[in-house]
Amino acid sequence: MTATLPDTMRAIVLEQFGSPEESFKLKNVPTPTPTPGYAIIKVKAFGINHAEMHMRRGEWAEFMPIIGIECVGIIVSSLPATSSSGAALEPGTPVVTLMGGLGRTINGSYAEYTAAPLTNIVPIPPTLVAQLGWARLGALPETYATAWTCLFRNLDLQPGERLLIRGATSSFGAAAVKLAVHHGAVVSATSRKAERAEALRALGVHEVLLEGTDLSDHLISEGRKFDKVLELVGNSTFLGSLKLVRRDGKLCLAGFLGGLAPVEFNPLLQMASGVHFSFFGSFVFGNEEFPLTDVPLAEIADLVASGKLEAEPKRVFDFGESGVREAHRVMEAAQAAGKMVVVVDSAQ
């Protein structure tokens, strides 16, 4: 199934590593062409992610001239896939896509069109597009797919369990808070900034804790432990978080808000017996063991549309050099306080 595509498209190209001003240029580049197992998507909106900031700085192992690891949009064309790469999709189908090499091994979503593996594309009912609009849909794919998998696969979170989320005011953390509270967990959340406590309480958290290197010691001195811990600050705090998990409890490391500096870890000396420790990275979505179809993205979008889950983007930018540069400046300054979205084409 194919449709006519323009020869060229507008894209934000990563020309060099550095600041947003130095790195990003709006250019006309060749439009991607269909290949077996892939679909061409007309990008309507895409979310901004910390991984893309690290790509822009040259701190990520893989990157492409056009970065962007997720988007929402409309199928323009697709080709029959092999038995292991999913089924073709009809032109005009609204979809979400994330990972599958986007922005890392194939050109990503900072463009008017992108090519994504069929394994990493999920159709969305047109009624939800009409209800939510592209900007709100654009806040969902990467953030909510990853948060859902960490909570309900790696951590196997159950209603009534005590959950600690470290790094809860990030877009990922806020999504995890909302999903966990909706599920009936008793959520404790951390933030580096005391002034963000009220916003976290408004999401339904049980308590807000001020993030810091001594937080774990403070909680341990009070005899505090949790059933589950979602660790998003990363290497600088996860050793302390391991001490906060009860026997048979679980910790999932899934973020590096505190930076990518390595840490020395000796499980024999630094890990409590009977604690389950796992890692999740969304780059595995679409692999045979981690099919994206496992994640109920359409159901999550339906919860948002029905008002049972709030997922409004914190800031929305227009597509272009100024919009993308400003989004990255805000992200780098840690001023986003939630998900940011760039709208490429708002028409439904």
C-alpha positions as CSV (number, residue, x, y, z in Angstrom):
1,M,0.0,0.0,0.0
2,T,1.5,3.3,-1.1
3,A,0.5,6.9,-1.6
4,T,2.1,9.8,-3.3
5,L,4.8,11.5,-1.2
6,P,6.5,14.8,-1.7
7,D,10.1,14.5,-2.8
8,T,11.3,16.7,0.1
9,M,10.1,17.6,3.5
10,R,11.1,20.0,6.3
11,A,13.1,18.6,9.1
12,I,15.1,19.8,12.1
13,V,18.6,18.5,11.5
14,L,21.3,17.9,14.1
15,E,24.2,19.5,12.4
16,Q,26.7,19.4,15.3
17,F,26.9,18.7,19.0
18,G,26.3,21.6,21.3
19,S,23.7,24.1,22.4
20,P,20.2,24.1,20.8
21,E,21.2,27.2,18.8
22,E,24.4,25.5,17.5
23,S,22.9,22.1,16.9
24,F,19.5,22.5,15.2
25,K,18.8,23.7,11.7
26,L,15.6,23.6,9.8
27,K,16.3,22.1,6.3
28,N,14.6,20.6,3.3
29,V,15.7,17.0,3.1
30,P,14.5,13.9,1.1
31,T,11.3,12.4,2.3
32,P,11.7,8.8,3.5
33,T,10.5,6.1,1.1
34,P,8.6,2.9,2.0
35,T,10.6,-0.3,2.7
36,P,9.3,-3.7,3.7
37,G,8.2,-3.9,7.3
38,Y,8.0,-0.1,7.7
39,A,5.4,2.6,7.4
40,I,5.7,6.2,6.4
41,I,3.9,8.4,8.9
42,K,2.9,12.0,8.4
43,V,4.0,13.5,11.7
44,K,1.3,15.5,13.5
45,A,3.1,16.0,16.9
46,F,6.1,14.6,18.8
47,G,7.2,14.7,22.4
48,I,10.5,16.0,23.7
49,N,12.6,13.6,25.7
50,H,15.8,13.7,27.8
51,A,17.4,11.1,25.5
52,E,17.3,13.7,22.7
53,M,19.1,16.2,24.8
54,H,21.9,13.7,25.3
55,M,22.0,13.0,21.6
56,R,22.2,16.7,20.9
57,R,25.1,17.0,23.3
58,G,26.9,14.0,21.8
59,E,26.5,12.0,25.0
60,W,24.4,9.1,23.4
61,A,26.0,6.1,21.8
62,E,23.5,6.2,18.8
63,F,22.0,9.1,17.0
64,M,20.9,10.2,13.5
65,P,20.9,13.5,11.7
66,I,17.1,13.7,12.4
67,I,16.5,12.8,16.1
68,G,13.2,12.2,17.8
69,I,12.2,8.9,19.4
70,E,8.4,9.2,19.3
71,C,5.5,10.8,17.5
72,V,1.8,10.6,16.7
73,G,0.5,11.0,13.2
74,I,-1.2,9.4,10.1
75,I,-0.1,6.5,8.1
76,V,0.7,7.6,4.5
77,S,1.9,4.3,3.2
78,S,3.3,0.9,4.3
79,L,4.6,-2.2,2.6
80,P,3.9,-5.9,3.5
81,A,6.1,-7.0,6.3
82,T,8.0,-10.2,7.0
83,S,6.5,-12.6,9.4
84,S,8.5,-11.1,12.3
85,S,7.9,-7.4,11.6
86,G,4.1,-6.9,11.9
87,A,1.3,-6.3,9.5
88,A,0.9,-3.5,7.0
89,L,-1.5,-0.6,7.9
90,E,-4.0,1.2,5.8
91,P,-3.3,4.8,4.7
92,G,-5.2,7.3,6.8
93,T,-4.9,5.3,10.0
94,P,-4.1,7.4,13.1
95,V,-1.1,5.9,15.0
96,V,1.4,6.4,17.7
97,T,5.0,5.2,17.4
98,L,8.1,5.1,19.6
99,M,11.6,3.7,19.6
100,G,12.3,0.9,17.1
101,G,15.5,2.8,16.2
102,L,13.8,6.2,15.7
103,G,16.4,8.9,16.1
104,R,19.1,6.4,16.9
105,T,19.6,4.1,13.9
106,I,17.0,5.5,11.5
107,N,15.9,9.2,11.1
108,G,13.4,10.1,13.7
109,S,10.4,12.3,14.3
110,Y,11.7,15.9,14.2
111,A,10.3,16.2,10.7
112,E,7.2,16.3,8.6
113,Y,7.4,12.6,7.8
114,T,9.2,9.6,9.4
115,A,9.6,5.9,8.6
116,A,8.9,3.6,11.6
117,P,9.0,-0.2,11.9
118,L,5.5,-1.7,11.9
119,T,6.5,-3.5,15.1
120,N,6.6,-0.2,16.8
121,I,3.4,1.3,15.6
122,V,0.0,1.2,17.5
123,P,-3.2,2.3,15.8
124,I,-5.4,4.8,17.7
125,P,-9.2,5.1,17.1
126,P,-10.1,8.2,15.1
127,T,-12.6,9.1,17.8
128,L,-9.8,9.5,20.3
129,V,-7.9,11.8,17.9
130,A,-11.1,14.0,17.7
131,Q,-11.5,14.0,21.4
132,L,-7.9,14.7,22.5
133,G,-6.3,16.5,19.5
134,W,-2.7,15.8,18.4
135,A,-0.9,17.8,21.1
136,R,-2.5,15.8,23.9
137,L,-1.9,12.5,22.1
138,G,1.7,13.6,21.5
139,A,2.2,13.6,25.3
140,L,1.5,9.9,25.6
141,P,3.6,7.4,23.7
142,E,7.1,7.2,25.1
143,T,6.3,8.5,28.6
144,Y,3.2,6.4,29.3
145,A,4.4,3.3,27.5
146,T,7.5,3.3,29.6
147,A,5.8,4.2,32.9
148,W,3.2,1.6,32.4
149,T,5.8,-1.1,31.7
150,C,7.9,-0.2,34.7
151,L,4.9,-0.2,37.0
152,F,2.9,-3.1,35.9
153,R,5.5,-5.4,34.3
154,N,8.9,-4.9,36.1
155,L,7.4,-3.9,39.5
156,D,4.1,-5.8,39.2
157,L,2.4,-3.0,41.2
158,Q,-0.7,-4.0,43.1
159,P,-3.5,-1.8,44.6
160,G,-2.7,-0.7,48.1
161,E,1.1,-1.2,47.8
162,R,3.5,1.5,49.1
163,L,5.4,2.9,46.1
164,L,8.3,5.3,46.1
165,I,8.9,7.3,42.9
166,R,12.3,9.1,42.9
167,G,12.3,11.9,40.3
168,A,8.5,12.3,40.3
169,T,8.3,15.8,38.8
170,S,9.8,14.7,35.5
171,S,7.4,14.0,32.7
172,F,8.1,10.3,33.1
173,G,7.7,10.5,36.9
174,A,4.5,12.4,36.7
175,A,3.0,9.9,34.3
176,A,4.0,7.1,36.7
177,V,2.4,8.9,39.6
178,K,-0.9,9.3,37.7
179,L,-0.9,5.6,36.6
180,A,0.0,4.4,40.1
181,V,-2.6,6.5,41.9
182,H,-5.3,5.5,39.4
183,H,-4.4,1.9,40.1
184,G,-4.8,2.4,43.8
185,A,-1.2,2.4,45.1
186,V,-0.1,4.5,48.0
187,V,2.5,6.8,46.4
188,S,5.4,8.6,48.0
189,A,7.1,11.0,45.5
190,T,10.4,12.9,45.6
191,S,11.3,16.3,44.1
192,R,14.5,18.4,44.3
193,K,12.4,21.5,44.6
194,A,10.1,22.0,47.6
195,E,7.9,24.4,45.6
196,R,6.7,21.5,43.4
197,A,5.3,19.6,46.4
198,E,1.8,21.1,45.9
199,A,1.6,20.0,42.3
200,L,2.5,16.4,43.3
201,R,-0.1,16.4,46.0
202,A,-2.7,17.5,43.5
203,L,-1.9,14.3,41.5
204,G,-2.9,12.3,44.5
205,V,0.5,11.3,46.1
206,H,0.4,10.3,49.8
207,E,3.5,12.3,50.7
208,V,6.2,14.4,49.1
209,L,9.9,14.0,50.0
210,L,12.7,16.4,49.3
211,E,15.2,14.7,47.1
212,G,18.8,14.6,48.2
213,T,21.8,12.3,48.7
214,D,20.9,11.8,52.3
215,L,17.2,11.0,51.7
216,S,17.7,7.2,51.9
217,D,19.6,7.4,55.2
218,H,16.9,9.7,56.6
219,L,14.2,7.2,55.7
220,I,16.2,4.2,56.9
221,S,16.7,5.9,60.3
222,E,13.0,6.1,60.7
223,G,12.6,2.4,59.8
224,R,10.8,3.3,56.5
225,K,10.6,0.7,53.7
226,F,8.5,0.4,50.6
227,D,6.9,-2.5,48.7
228,K,8.1,-1.1,45.4
229,V,10.5,1.7,44.2
230,L,10.7,3.3,40.8
231,E,14.1,4.9,40.5
232,L,14.3,7.7,37.9
233,V,17.2,9.8,39.4
234,G,19.6,7.0,38.5
235,N,23.2,6.2,39.4
236,S,23.5,8.9,42.0
237,T,20.7,7.5,44.2
238,F,19.8,3.9,43.4
239,L,22.2,2.3,45.9
240,G,20.4,4.2,48.6
241,S,17.0,3.2,47.1
242,L,18.0,-0.5,47.3
243,K,18.0,-0.1,51.1
244,L,14.5,1.2,51.1
245,V,12.9,-1.9,49.6
246,R,11.4,-4.5,51.9
247,R,12.2,-8.2,51.6
248,D,10.5,-9.6,48.5
249,G,9.9,-6.0,47.3
250,K,11.1,-4.7,43.9
251,L,13.1,-1.8,42.6
252,C,13.1,-0.8,38.9
253,L,15.8,1.6,37.6
254,A,14.5,3.4,34.5
255,G,15.9,6.9,34.5
256,F,19.1,9.0,34.8
257,L,17.9,12.4,35.8
258,G,20.9,12.8,38.1
259,G,23.3,12.2,35.2
260,L,25.1,9.4,33.4
261,A,28.2,9.2,35.6
262,P,29.1,5.6,36.3
263,V,28.8,4.1,39.8
264,E,30.7,1.2,41.5
265,F,28.2,-1.5,42.5
266,N,29.0,-4.6,44.5
267,P,25.8,-6.6,45.0
268,L,27.4,-8.8,47.7
269,L,28.1,-5.7,49.9
270,Q,25.5,-3.2,48.8
271,M,22.3,-5.1,48.1
272,A,19.9,-6.5,50.7
273,S,19.0,-10.2,50.4
274,G,15.6,-11.0,49.0
275,V,15.2,-7.7,47.1
276,H,14.4,-7.8,43.4
277,F,16.3,-5.3,41.2
278,S,15.6,-4.7,37.6
279,F,16.2,-2.2,34.8
280,F,14.0,-1.1,32.0
281,G,15.0,0.9,28.9
282,S,12.3,1.7,26.3
283,F,14.7,1.1,23.5
284,V,13.6,-2.6,23.7
285,F,10.0,-1.8,22.6
286,G,9.3,-3.7,19.5
287,N,11.7,-6.6,20.2
288,E,10.2,-10.1,20.3
289,E,10.3,-10.1,24.1
290,F,8.9,-6.6,24.5
291,P,6.1,-6.1,21.9
292,L,4.6,-2.7,22.0
293,T,1.2,-4.3,21.7
294,D,1.6,-5.4,25.3
295,V,1.2,-1.8,26.4
296,P,-2.5,-0.6,26.4
297,L,-1.8,2.7,24.8
298,A,-5.3,3.1,23.3
299,E,-6.8,2.3,26.7
300,I,-4.6,4.9,28.3
301,A,-5.7,7.4,25.7
302,D,-9.3,6.5,26.4
303,L,-8.7,7.1,30.2
304,V,-7.4,10.6,29.3
305,A,-10.3,11.3,27.0
306,S,-12.8,10.2,29.7
307,G,-11.2,12.4,32.3
308,K,-10.1,9.5,34.5
309,L,-6.4,10.3,33.8
310,E,-4.9,13.8,33.3
311,A,-2.2,14.0,30.6
312,E,-2.2,17.6,29.4
313,P,1.2,18.6,28.0
314,K,2.9,21.3,30.2
315,R,4.1,23.3,27.1
316,V,3.3,23.1,23.4
317,F,5.6,24.5,20.7
318,D,5.2,25.1,17.0
319,F,7.4,23.1,14.6
320,G,10.5,25.0,13.5
321,E,13.9,26.0,14.7
322,S,12.7,28.4,17.3
323,G,10.2,26.0,18.8
324,V,12.5,23.0,19.1
325,R,15.4,25.1,20.3
326,E,13.2,26.6,23.0
327,A,11.9,23.2,24.1
328,H,15.5,22.0,24.5
329,R,16.5,25.1,26.5
330,V,13.6,24.6,28.8
331,M,14.4,20.9,29.2
332,E,18.1,21.6,29.8
333,A,17.2,24.1,32.5
334,A,14.9,21.6,34.2
335,Q,12.0,24.0,33.9
336,A,9.6,21.8,32.0
337,A,7.8,20.4,35.1
338,G,6.1,17.9,32.8
339,K,5.8,16.7,29.2
340,M,6.6,19.1,26.3
341,V,5.2,18.5,22.8
342,V,5.9,20.0,19.4
343,V,3.0,20.2,17.0
344,V,3.9,19.8,13.3
345,D,0.4,19.8,11.9
346,S,-2.7,20.3,14.0
347,A,-5.2,19.5,11.3
348,Q,-7.2,16.3,12.0
